[in-house]
Amino acid sequence: MSRLSARGFTVVELMVALLIASIALTAIVQAFATHQRTFSAQAQRIGVQQNLRTGLAVLPAELRALNAREGDILKMSASSITIRALRQLAILCQVPALGGASVTLTVRQRPIYGVADTTKVFDNTKDGIYVLYEGDESLRSDDAWVLGKITSAPLNTAKCSDGKAAYSFTTTLTFGAKPAVTGAIASGAPVRGYRQTTYGVFQHTDGRWYVGLKDSSAAMTPLIGPLAGSNGLTFTYYDGNNVVTTDSSKVARIGISLVNQTTTLVRQANMASPAYRIDSISTHTTLRNNPRW
């Protein structure tokens, strides 16, 4: 057959082919866009759940270590709580002389727990301490934690009674009705360092609400969030009879509720317009040395 008699595609056939191709490409693009929206929404959901898990890991662990009867809860409200948060643990290696206005404590440099930076061991500008008061070793009824304020920066040139390296610092201790006699606090007694810490709702510079952490004199910084709003964190306080209380010394259990939202607007196939996705979680934690409900 000659080239002159060979047939090509007609205009109608070309238009039909282009139409079919455009329909196929449109379907592919729409499927890809739907997949992208679904993937983004799932990633946002995972982020919200990770934030909630962070809240479950941090807040109950901090609150569980409190003893309300000893005044570990300094302030409390439905949206924030200020506590004495335990940060360090050391061991006395000399018997401190008691009875004076100032008491020098000497603790072992090793082991010491809770501090990676040795320049921040028992910071006299931020930390306070508890020291175990033994009293009469034959009795348990007089054992207590004595509250102390650090009045000097720790020295790392001190020595324990056995010659091992130690830190020493001066403190003022509050004994209350207990006699401040030398020997009542023994060598080997634990010294717990605490730092005044606040957890609460605050609005960050980006306009969003977060669970913030304020450590001593530091500014509030975001820890968990963003929250669904100013009521995204709620604390509820219960006494030993499972009754809501406003007395910080009677708190035996704390309820925690978190309501988080995605960081960006999410739009899925069944949604008319983008919206923030919200998830929530609630838990309770019992404080130490308090009866369970």
TIBAMAR-217334 format. One record per residue (C-alpha): residue number from 1; residue in one letter; x, y, z. Coordinates in nm, 4 decimals. Example, Ala and Ser with C-alpha at 12.3 -4.5 7.8 and 13.67 -1.06 7.14 Angstrom:
BEGIN
<1,"A",<1.2300,-0.4500,0.7800>>
<2,"S",<1.3670,-0.1060,0.7140>>
END
This chain:
BEGIN
<1,"M",<0.0000,0.0000,0.0000>>
<2,"S",<0.1328,0.3374,-0.0996>>
<3,"R",<0.2027,0.6036,0.1559>>
<4,"L",<-0.0634,0.8238,0.0010>>
<5,"S",<-0.3331,0.5689,0.0756>>
<6,"A",<-0.2213,0.4995,0.4402>>
<7,"R",<-0.4673,0.6232,0.7076>>
<8,"G",<-0.3721,0.8249,1.0203>>
<9,"F",<-0.5666,0.9289,1.3306>>
<10,"T",<-0.8640,1.1508,1.2763>>
<11,"V",<-0.9191,1.4673,1.4763>>
<12,"V",<-1.2083,1.3031,1.6591>>
<13,"E",<-0.9921,1.0053,1.7571>>
<14,"L",<-0.7198,1.2358,1.8874>>
<15,"M",<-0.9720,1.4347,2.0907>>
<16,"V",<-1.1159,1.1152,2.2403>>
<17,"A",<-0.7662,0.9920,2.3282>>
<18,"L",<-0.6770,1.3238,2.4913>>
<19,"L",<-1.0028,1.3197,2.6873>>
<20,"I",<-0.9375,0.9702,2.8176>>
<21,"A",<-0.5797,1.0635,2.9096>>
<22,"S",<-0.6935,1.3775,3.0922>>
<23,"I",<-0.9557,1.1810,3.2864>>
<24,"A",<-0.6934,0.9247,3.3863>>
<25,"L",<-0.4433,1.1927,3.4894>>
<26,"T",<-0.7106,1.3768,3.6897>>
<27,"A",<-0.7977,1.0557,3.8749>>
<28,"I",<-0.4292,0.9908,3.9475>>
<29,"V",<-0.3760,1.3453,4.0779>>
<30,"Q",<-0.6892,1.3265,4.2944>>
<31,"A",<-0.5819,0.9900,4.4353>>
<32,"F",<-0.2354,1.1280,4.5091>>
<33,"A",<-0.3827,1.4378,4.6780>>
<34,"T",<-0.6160,1.2200,4.8878>>
<35,"H",<-0.3214,1.0010,4.9852>>
<36,"Q",<-0.1186,1.3074,5.0825>>
<37,"R",<-0.4032,1.4454,5.2951>>
<38,"T",<-0.4512,1.1093,5.4648>>
<39,"F",<-0.0775,1.0734,5.5284>>
<40,"S",<-0.0561,1.4284,5.6689>>
<41,"A",<-0.3618,1.3746,5.8904>>
<42,"Q",<-0.2186,1.0481,6.0210>>
<43,"A",<0.1176,1.2125,6.0933>>
<44,"Q",<-0.0599,1.4925,6.2817>>
<45,"R",<-0.2614,1.2375,6.4800>>
<46,"I",<0.0557,1.0516,6.5726>>
<47,"G",<0.2094,1.3799,6.6898>>
<48,"V",<-0.0893,1.4486,6.9158>>
<49,"Q",<-0.0706,1.0974,7.0642>>
<50,"Q",<0.3032,1.1323,7.1233>>
<51,"N",<0.2397,1.4565,7.3106>>
<52,"L",<-0.0228,1.2852,7.5240>>
<53,"R",<0.2188,1.0016,7.6009>>
<54,"T",<0.4777,1.2615,7.7026>>
<55,"G",<0.2252,1.4060,7.9441>>
<56,"L",<0.1598,1.0601,8.0879>>
<57,"A",<0.5335,1.0008,8.1283>>
<58,"V",<0.6242,1.3350,8.2874>>
<59,"L",<0.3386,1.4628,8.5020>>
<60,"P",<0.2414,1.1471,8.6994>>
<61,"A",<0.6086,1.0659,8.7635>>
<62,"E",<0.6706,1.4119,8.9102>>
<63,"L",<0.3530,1.4213,9.1169>>
<64,"R",<0.3860,1.0643,9.2464>>
<65,"A",<0.7038,1.1615,9.4338>>
<66,"L",<0.5309,1.4346,9.6353>>
<67,"N",<0.4381,1.4173,10.0020>>
<68,"A",<0.1571,1.6640,10.0619>>
<69,"R",<0.1846,1.6322,10.4401>>
<70,"E",<0.5423,1.7596,10.4256>>
<71,"G",<0.4437,2.0637,10.2186>>
<72,"D",<0.5706,1.9455,9.8805>>
<73,"I",<0.2741,2.1137,9.7084>>
<74,"L",<0.3477,2.4863,9.7290>>
<75,"K",<0.0608,2.6151,9.5130>>
<76,"M",<-0.2222,2.4427,9.3298>>
<77,"S",<-0.5085,2.5339,9.1012>>
<78,"A",<-0.7135,2.3709,8.8280>>
<79,"S",<-0.4634,2.4782,8.5604>>
<80,"S",<-0.1250,2.4759,8.7375>>
<81,"I",<0.0700,2.3270,9.0250>>
<82,"T",<0.3930,2.4407,9.1930>>
<83,"I",<0.5880,2.1684,9.3715>>
<84,"R",<0.9157,2.0749,9.5301>>
<85,"A",<1.0418,1.8466,9.2540>>
<86,"L",<1.3132,1.6003,9.3542>>
<87,"R",<1.6216,1.6417,9.1383>>
<88,"Q",<1.9217,1.5021,9.3290>>
<89,"L",<2.0208,1.2349,9.5777>>
<90,"A",<2.3471,1.2208,9.7696>>
<91,"I",<2.4851,1.0469,10.0804>>
<92,"L",<2.6308,1.2160,10.3885>>
<93,"C",<2.9796,1.0953,10.4642>>
<94,"Q",<3.0419,1.2885,10.7868>>
<95,"V",<2.8281,1.3376,11.0957>>
<96,"P",<2.7216,1.7049,11.0859>>
<97,"A",<2.7531,1.9171,11.3988>>
<98,"L",<2.4037,2.0313,11.4958>>
<99,"G",<2.2794,2.2957,11.7344>>
<100,"G",<2.4105,2.6075,11.5628>>
<101,"A",<2.2382,2.8498,11.3278>>
<102,"S",<2.4289,2.7058,11.0316>>
<103,"V",<2.5034,2.3405,10.9581>>
<104,"T",<2.7778,2.2160,10.7247>>
<105,"L",<2.6864,1.9055,10.5262>>
<106,"T",<2.9457,1.6871,10.3567>>
<107,"V",<2.8261,1.4447,10.0880>>
<108,"R",<3.0118,1.1942,9.8756>>
<109,"Q",<3.0992,1.2966,9.5215>>
<110,"R",<3.0294,0.9359,9.4183>>
<111,"P",<2.7677,0.8047,9.4069>>
<112,"I",<2.5489,1.1059,9.3468>>
<113,"Y",<2.2314,1.0840,9.1419>>
<114,"G",<2.0286,1.3189,8.9251>>
<115,"V",<2.3023,1.5615,8.8147>>
<116,"A",<2.5144,1.5175,8.5037>>
<117,"D",<2.6886,1.8560,8.5369>>
<118,"T",<2.8965,1.8627,8.8552>>
<119,"T",<2.8907,2.2433,8.8537>>
<120,"K",<2.5189,2.2245,8.9350>>
<121,"V",<2.5390,1.9969,9.2396>>
<122,"F",<2.3088,2.1433,9.5082>>
<123,"D",<2.2850,2.4898,9.3528>>
<124,"N",<2.2453,2.7364,9.6385>>
<125,"T",<2.0617,2.9817,9.4101>>
<126,"K",<1.7889,2.7351,9.3075>>
<127,"D",<1.7836,2.4182,9.5178>>
<128,"G",<1.6604,2.3194,9.8605>>
<129,"I",<1.7201,1.9929,10.0452>>
<130,"Y",<1.5697,1.7283,10.2693>>
<131,"V",<1.7964,1.5404,10.5107>>
<132,"L",<1.6920,1.2208,10.6885>>
<133,"Y",<1.6673,1.2779,11.0638>>
<134,"E",<1.7330,0.9466,11.2400>>
<135,"G",<1.7139,1.0535,11.6048>>
<136,"D",<1.7098,0.7466,11.8288>>
<137,"E",<1.8257,0.4543,11.6137>>
<138,"S",<1.6177,0.2120,11.8212>>
<139,"L",<1.2941,0.3959,11.7322>>
<140,"R",<1.1104,0.4525,11.4051>>
<141,"S",<0.8616,0.7006,11.5439>>
<142,"D",<1.1112,0.9903,11.5480>>
<143,"D",<1.2405,0.9446,11.1902>>
<144,"A",<1.1642,1.2378,10.9606>>
<145,"W",<1.2867,1.4433,10.6667>>
<146,"V",<1.4316,1.7756,10.7835>>
<147,"L",<1.3849,2.0651,10.5421>>
<148,"G",<1.6919,2.2729,10.4623>>
<149,"K",<1.7971,2.5840,10.2719>>
<150,"I",<2.1408,2.5883,10.1074>>
<151,"T",<2.3322,2.9018,10.2063>>
<152,"S",<2.6657,2.8540,10.0274>>
<153,"A",<2.7910,2.7218,9.6964>>
<154,"P",<2.9240,2.3646,9.7281>>
<155,"L",<3.2993,2.3150,9.7589>>
<156,"N",<3.4447,2.0163,9.5720>>
<157,"T",<3.7650,2.0037,9.7788>>
<158,"A",<3.6094,1.8483,10.0911>>
<159,"K",<3.6889,1.5003,10.2188>>
<160,"C",<3.4727,1.2313,10.3732>>
<161,"S",<3.5665,1.0755,10.7065>>
<162,"D",<3.7197,0.7882,10.5095>>
<163,"G",<3.9270,1.0261,10.2930>>
<164,"K",<3.7130,0.9974,9.9780>>
<165,"A",<3.6269,1.3046,9.7682>>
<166,"A",<3.3239,1.5027,9.8837>>
<167,"Y",<3.1195,1.8190,9.8373>>
<168,"S",<3.0517,2.0443,10.1359>>
<169,"F",<2.8028,2.3281,10.1734>>
<170,"T",<2.6362,2.5188,10.4557>>
<171,"T",<2.2653,2.5034,10.5267>>
<172,"T",<1.9970,2.6174,10.7654>>
<173,"L",<1.7814,2.3241,10.8763>>
<174,"T",<1.4283,2.3376,11.0165>>
<175,"F",<1.3941,2.0800,11.2959>>
<176,"G",<1.0581,2.1861,11.4332>>
<177,"A",<0.9959,2.0093,11.7655>>
<178,"K",<1.2816,1.7611,11.7116>>
<179,"P",<1.6013,1.8200,11.9108>>
<180,"A",<1.8950,1.9486,11.7049>>
<181,"V",<2.1600,1.7344,11.8730>>
<182,"T",<2.4724,1.6043,11.7015>>
<183,"G",<2.4245,1.2407,11.6071>>
<184,"A",<2.0558,1.2746,11.5231>>
<185,"I",<2.1606,1.3018,11.1575>>
<186,"A",<2.4030,1.0198,11.0891>>
<187,"S",<2.6816,0.9633,10.8420>>
<188,"G",<2.5264,0.7656,10.5561>>
<189,"A",<2.1966,0.9555,10.5751>>
<190,"P",<2.0438,1.0438,10.2362>>
<191,"V",<2.0236,1.4056,10.1258>>
<192,"R",<1.7545,1.4810,9.8665>>
<193,"G",<1.7819,1.7948,9.6589>>
<194,"Y",<1.4636,1.9549,9.5285>>
<195,"R",<1.3877,2.2465,9.2981>>
<196,"Q",<1.0740,2.4597,9.2991>>
<197,"T",<0.8981,2.3688,8.9757>>
<198,"T",<0.5720,2.4806,8.8178>>
<199,"Y",<0.3659,2.2921,8.5603>>
<200,"G",<0.0779,2.4860,8.4111>>
<201,"V",<-0.1096,2.6144,8.1090>>
<202,"F",<0.0408,2.9160,7.9356>>
<203,"Q",<0.0110,3.0944,7.6033>>
<204,"H",<0.3322,3.0923,7.4027>>
<205,"T",<0.4519,3.3665,7.1679>>
<206,"D",<0.3008,3.1763,6.8738>>
<207,"G",<-0.0442,3.2340,7.0237>>
<208,"R",<-0.0988,2.8657,7.1022>>
<209,"W",<-0.1566,2.7118,7.4463>>
<210,"Y",<0.0886,2.4643,7.5996>>
<211,"V",<0.1690,2.2806,7.9191>>
<212,"G",<0.4663,2.4827,8.0385>>
<213,"L",<0.7521,2.4101,8.2776>>
<214,"K",<0.8959,2.6779,8.5017>>
<215,"D",<1.2062,2.5768,8.6935>>
<216,"S",<1.2908,2.8060,8.9883>>
<217,"S",<1.3497,3.1557,8.8469>>
<218,"A",<1.3520,3.0448,8.4820>>
<219,"A",<1.0821,3.1571,8.2384>>
<220,"M",<0.7938,2.9286,8.1462>>
<221,"T",<0.8850,2.7097,7.8488>>
<222,"P",<0.6566,2.4811,7.6428>>
<223,"L",<0.6723,2.1144,7.7353>>
<224,"I",<0.3553,1.9513,7.5980>>
<225,"G",<0.1250,2.0752,7.3258>>
<226,"P",<-0.0213,2.2558,7.1573>>
<227,"L",<-0.3325,2.2210,7.3683>>
<228,"A",<-0.6891,2.2634,7.2469>>
<229,"G",<-0.7133,2.5908,7.4428>>
<230,"S",<-0.6625,2.7502,7.7833>>
<231,"N",<-0.8512,2.4586,7.9422>>
<232,"G",<-0.6354,2.1935,7.7755>>
<233,"L",<-0.4796,2.0949,8.1106>>
<234,"T",<-0.6875,2.0301,8.4226>>
<235,"F",<-0.5750,1.9167,8.7673>>
<236,"T",<-0.8247,1.7793,9.0194>>
<237,"Y",<-0.7164,1.7218,9.3797>>
<238,"Y",<-0.8631,1.4551,9.6104>>
<239,"D",<-0.8079,1.3798,9.9784>>
<240,"G",<-0.7777,1.0339,10.1340>>
<241,"N",<-1.1566,0.9945,10.1320>>
<242,"N",<-1.1715,1.0533,9.7547>>
<243,"V",<-1.3318,1.3957,9.8056>>
<244,"V",<-1.2182,1.6992,9.6070>>
<245,"T",<-1.0058,1.9237,9.8300>>
<246,"T",<-0.8470,2.2686,9.8161>>
<247,"D",<-0.6152,2.1972,10.1116>>
<248,"S",<-0.2699,2.1241,9.9680>>
<249,"S",<-0.1633,1.9371,10.2845>>
<250,"K",<-0.4471,1.6845,10.2462>>
<251,"V",<-0.3999,1.5893,9.8820>>
<252,"A",<-0.3721,1.2125,9.8416>>
<253,"R",<-0.4533,1.1780,9.4722>>
<254,"I",<-0.4343,1.4074,9.1695>>
<255,"G",<-0.6381,1.3723,8.8525>>
<256,"I",<-0.4765,1.4934,8.5298>>
<257,"S",<-0.6650,1.5684,8.2087>>
<258,"L",<-0.4940,1.6693,7.8819>>
<259,"V",<-0.6648,1.7837,7.5618>>
<260,"N",<-0.4202,1.8236,7.2711>>
<261,"Q",<-0.4714,1.9323,6.9141>>
<262,"T",<-0.2735,1.9036,6.5917>>
<263,"T",<-0.0147,2.1694,6.5102>>
<264,"T",<-0.1771,2.2462,6.1745>>
<265,"L",<-0.5210,2.2310,6.0172>>
<266,"V",<-0.6078,1.8872,5.8819>>
<267,"R",<-0.8403,1.8148,5.5907>>
<268,"Q",<-0.9571,1.4682,5.4986>>
<269,"A",<-1.1831,1.3388,5.2224>>
<270,"N",<-1.4978,1.3439,5.4371>>
<271,"M",<-1.4396,1.6943,5.5728>>
<272,"A",<-1.5940,2.0038,5.4153>>
<273,"S",<-1.3120,2.2277,5.5374>>
<274,"P",<-0.9812,2.1906,5.7266>>
<275,"A",<-0.9972,2.1716,6.1066>>
<276,"Y",<-0.7701,2.0947,6.4018>>
<277,"R",<-0.7900,1.7340,6.5128>>
<278,"I",<-0.8264,1.6897,6.8908>>
<279,"D",<-0.7416,1.3984,7.1211>>
<280,"S",<-0.7507,1.3732,7.5003>>
<281,"I",<-0.6416,1.1547,7.7873>>
<282,"S",<-0.7097,1.1427,8.1609>>
<283,"T",<-0.5236,0.9681,8.4402>>
<284,"H",<-0.4815,0.9729,8.8194>>
<285,"T",<-0.1747,0.9413,9.0354>>
<286,"T",<-0.1484,0.8713,9.4079>>
<287,"L",<0.1045,1.0655,9.6118>>
<288,"R",<0.3580,0.8842,9.8275>>
<289,"N",<0.2991,0.8361,10.1997>>
<290,"N",<-0.0736,0.8928,10.1577>>
<291,"P",<-0.3454,0.6340,10.1991>>
<292,"R",<-0.5038,0.5022,9.8825>>
<293,"W",<-0.8705,0.5695,9.8264>>
END
